[in-house]
Amino acid sequence: MSDTPQRKVYLTGEGAARLRDELRQLWKVERPQVTHAVQQAAKNGDRSENGDYIYGKRRLREIDRRVRYLDKRLQLATVVERPPRDTSRIYFGAWVTLQDQHSAERTVRIVGSDEIDTAQQWISIDSPVARALIGKAVDDEISVVTPSGTAHWAVVAIRYSGLS
Protein backbone atom coordinates (compact mmCIF):
# COMPACT_ATOMS: atom_id res chain seq x y z
CA MET A 1 0.00 0.00 0.00
CA SER A 2 1.26 3.44 -0.90
CA ASP A 3 2.11 6.00 1.77
CA THR A 4 1.37 8.92 -0.54
CA PRO A 5 -1.81 10.78 0.35
CA GLN A 6 -4.73 10.51 -2.06
CA ARG A 7 -5.34 13.60 -4.18
CA LYS A 8 -8.78 15.06 -3.87
CA VAL A 9 -11.07 13.95 -6.69
CA TYR A 10 -13.64 16.50 -7.87
CA LEU A 11 -16.58 15.75 -10.14
CA THR A 12 -19.48 17.81 -11.39
CA GLY A 13 -22.91 16.35 -10.68
CA GLU A 14 -23.26 15.37 -14.35
CA GLY A 15 -19.80 13.76 -14.33
CA ALA A 16 -20.62 11.70 -11.24
CA ALA A 17 -23.87 10.56 -12.85
CA ARG A 18 -22.01 9.49 -16.02
CA LEU A 19 -19.50 7.47 -13.99
CA ARG A 20 -22.32 5.82 -12.00
CA ASP A 21 -24.12 4.99 -15.27
CA GLU A 22 -20.96 3.47 -16.73
CA LEU A 23 -20.40 1.43 -13.55
CA ARG A 24 -24.00 0.17 -13.62
CA GLN A 25 -23.75 -0.70 -17.35
CA LEU A 26 -20.51 -2.63 -16.85
CA TRP A 27 -21.65 -4.49 -13.74
CA LYS A 28 -25.30 -5.19 -14.55
CA VAL A 29 -25.23 -5.59 -18.34
CA GLU A 30 -21.81 -6.22 -19.88
CA ARG A 31 -20.25 -8.40 -17.19
CA PRO A 32 -23.15 -10.89 -17.04
CA GLN A 33 -23.18 -11.12 -20.87
CA VAL A 34 -19.43 -11.73 -21.07
CA THR A 35 -19.56 -14.23 -18.19
CA HIS A 36 -22.25 -16.17 -20.02
CA ALA A 37 -20.21 -16.11 -23.26
CA VAL A 38 -17.13 -17.41 -21.39
CA GLN A 39 -19.17 -20.22 -19.83
CA GLN A 40 -20.48 -21.21 -23.24
CA ALA A 41 -17.00 -21.07 -24.77
CA ALA A 42 -15.59 -23.19 -21.93
CA LYS A 43 -18.00 -25.97 -22.88
CA ASN A 44 -16.33 -26.20 -26.31
CA GLY A 45 -13.34 -28.14 -25.02
CA ASP A 46 -9.70 -27.09 -25.39
CA ARG A 47 -9.51 -23.62 -23.86
CA SER A 48 -5.92 -22.94 -24.97
CA GLU A 49 -6.99 -22.49 -28.60
CA ASN A 50 -10.51 -21.22 -28.01
CA GLY A 51 -10.56 -17.57 -29.14
CA ASP A 52 -13.98 -16.85 -27.64
CA TYR A 53 -12.84 -18.15 -24.27
CA ILE A 54 -9.52 -16.27 -24.34
CA TYR A 55 -11.10 -13.02 -25.50
CA GLY A 56 -13.93 -13.38 -22.97
CA LYS A 57 -11.54 -13.88 -20.06
CA ARG A 58 -9.50 -10.86 -21.20
CA ARG A 59 -12.66 -8.75 -21.49
CA LEU A 60 -13.75 -9.84 -17.99
CA ARG A 61 -10.40 -8.66 -16.59
CA GLU A 62 -10.84 -5.29 -18.39
CA ILE A 63 -14.38 -4.91 -17.04
CA ASP A 64 -13.32 -5.84 -13.50
CA ARG A 65 -10.40 -3.40 -13.63
CA ARG A 66 -12.66 -0.57 -14.82
CA VAL A 67 -15.33 -1.43 -12.23
CA ARG A 68 -12.73 -1.25 -9.43
CA TYR A 69 -11.44 2.08 -10.77
CA LEU A 70 -14.93 3.62 -11.07
CA ASP A 71 -15.99 2.36 -7.66
CA LYS A 72 -12.89 3.82 -6.01
CA ARG A 73 -13.21 7.15 -7.89
CA LEU A 74 -16.83 7.53 -6.87
CA GLN A 75 -15.99 6.74 -3.23
CA LEU A 76 -13.18 9.33 -3.15
CA ALA A 77 -15.02 11.99 -5.16
CA THR A 78 -16.30 15.26 -3.90
CA VAL A 79 -19.29 16.01 -6.09
CA VAL A 80 -19.70 19.75 -6.70
CA GLU A 81 -23.32 20.54 -7.48
CA ARG A 82 -23.60 24.11 -6.25
CA PRO A 83 -21.87 27.24 -7.45
CA PRO A 84 -19.40 28.86 -5.05
CA ARG A 85 -20.51 31.72 -2.81
CA ASP A 86 -18.46 34.17 -4.86
CA THR A 87 -19.54 33.60 -8.45
CA SER A 88 -17.45 36.55 -9.61
CA ARG A 89 -14.33 34.37 -9.29
CA ILE A 90 -13.30 31.21 -11.13
CA TYR A 91 -13.59 27.92 -9.29
CA PHE A 92 -14.37 24.30 -10.13
CA GLY A 93 -17.28 23.89 -12.53
CA ALA A 94 -17.01 27.39 -14.00
CA TRP A 95 -17.52 28.19 -17.66
CA VAL A 96 -14.84 30.75 -18.49
CA THR A 97 -14.64 32.82 -21.66
CA LEU A 98 -11.08 33.81 -22.51
CA GLN A 99 -9.82 36.28 -25.07
CA ASP A 100 -6.33 36.10 -26.54
CA GLN A 101 -4.17 39.00 -27.74
CA HIS A 102 -5.77 38.71 -31.21
CA SER A 103 -9.29 39.15 -29.73
CA ALA A 104 -10.17 35.50 -30.46
CA GLU A 105 -12.47 34.09 -27.80
CA ARG A 106 -12.62 30.60 -26.41
CA THR A 107 -14.86 29.21 -23.66
CA VAL A 108 -13.65 26.42 -21.41
CA ARG A 109 -15.24 24.61 -18.48
CA ILE A 110 -13.18 23.49 -15.50
CA VAL A 111 -14.07 19.90 -14.62
CA GLY A 112 -12.58 16.85 -12.91
CA SER A 113 -9.91 14.75 -14.61
CA ASP A 114 -12.48 12.00 -15.33
CA GLU A 115 -14.67 14.46 -17.25
CA ILE A 116 -12.22 15.96 -19.75
CA ASP A 117 -13.78 16.42 -23.18
CA THR A 118 -11.70 18.36 -25.68
CA ALA A 119 -14.58 18.54 -28.17
CA GLN A 120 -16.63 20.47 -25.61
CA GLN A 121 -13.62 22.43 -24.30
CA TRP A 122 -13.89 20.82 -20.85
CA ILE A 123 -10.48 21.02 -19.21
CA SER A 124 -9.17 19.30 -16.11
CA ILE A 125 -8.86 21.27 -12.92
CA ASP A 126 -5.30 19.87 -12.86
CA SER A 127 -4.37 21.39 -16.24
CA PRO A 128 -2.00 24.35 -16.40
CA VAL A 129 -4.72 26.61 -17.85
CA ALA A 130 -7.23 25.73 -15.11
CA ARG A 131 -4.62 26.14 -12.37
CA ALA A 132 -3.82 29.61 -13.74
CA LEU A 133 -7.54 30.50 -13.83
CA ILE A 134 -8.56 29.39 -10.33
CA GLY A 135 -9.43 32.43 -8.20
CA LYS A 136 -9.30 34.90 -11.10
CA ALA A 137 -12.09 37.36 -11.96
CA VAL A 138 -13.31 39.12 -15.10
CA ASP A 139 -10.61 41.36 -16.61
CA ASP A 140 -7.79 39.39 -14.93
CA GLU A 141 -5.07 38.13 -17.23
CA ILE A 142 -3.23 34.81 -17.23
CA SER A 143 -0.15 33.49 -18.98
CA VAL A 144 0.42 29.79 -19.56
CA VAL A 145 3.47 28.11 -21.05
CA THR A 146 2.36 25.84 -23.90
CA PRO A 147 4.37 23.68 -26.33
CA SER A 148 4.06 26.46 -28.92
CA GLY A 149 5.14 29.23 -26.53
CA THR A 150 3.58 31.31 -23.80
CA ALA A 151 -0.12 32.00 -24.28
CA HIS A 152 -1.77 35.08 -22.80
CA TRP A 153 -5.50 35.38 -22.15
CA ALA A 154 -7.84 37.81 -20.48
CA VAL A 155 -10.91 36.57 -18.61
CA VAL A 156 -13.98 38.14 -20.23
CA ALA A 157 -16.84 36.14 -18.67
CA ILE A 158 -17.53 33.62 -15.90
CA ARG A 159 -20.70 31.61 -15.45
CA TYR A 160 -21.81 28.62 -13.42
CA SER A 161 -24.73 27.22 -15.44
CA GLY A 162 -25.41 23.57 -14.77
CA LEU A 163 -24.70 23.98 -11.06
CA SER A 164 -27.82 24.56 -8.95
Order of alpha helices (4+ residues) and beta strands (2+ residues): beta-alpha-alpha-alpha-beta-beta-beta-beta-alpha-beta-beta
